[in-house]
Amino acid sequence: MEEEAVNGGSRKRMKPSDEEGKGDSRDGIGLDTTENEETETKLVASDEMELNIAQILDKIENFTQTVSNLLDIGKTMFKELSNEFEERLIMIHKEYVEKWQEEIKELRLLDASNEETTSLLHNARFLIQNPNIEP
């Protein structure tokens, strides 16, 4: 149906085929035939529309399933990646702690050696400064 503006308002203008169909039949027989054809057209259109709607709903369902699958795969990948990251980070931490503990051990050995050397030098200095005292 078309709309035509008249004096600022609007009125609906019937399609010529609708007007002819209704105008030709005064006894109601032609009117019934036209209405039946329109109903069949509406049913056909409705069936076609329902098919289109069903196809769109199938697309929605398929897309939703795809998104759900991708989310599950993503969660699994992130969980695996997270576990690998955690394991690697723990391993790096362990390596550094072991390295630093080894450095601490070496520093303690060096400190003990330095203390022993300092003690020997102190004793040697004392003996040099006091030659009269025998060890």
Helices and strands as residue ranges (DSSP letters): E 2-6, E 9-13, H 16-24, H 29-129
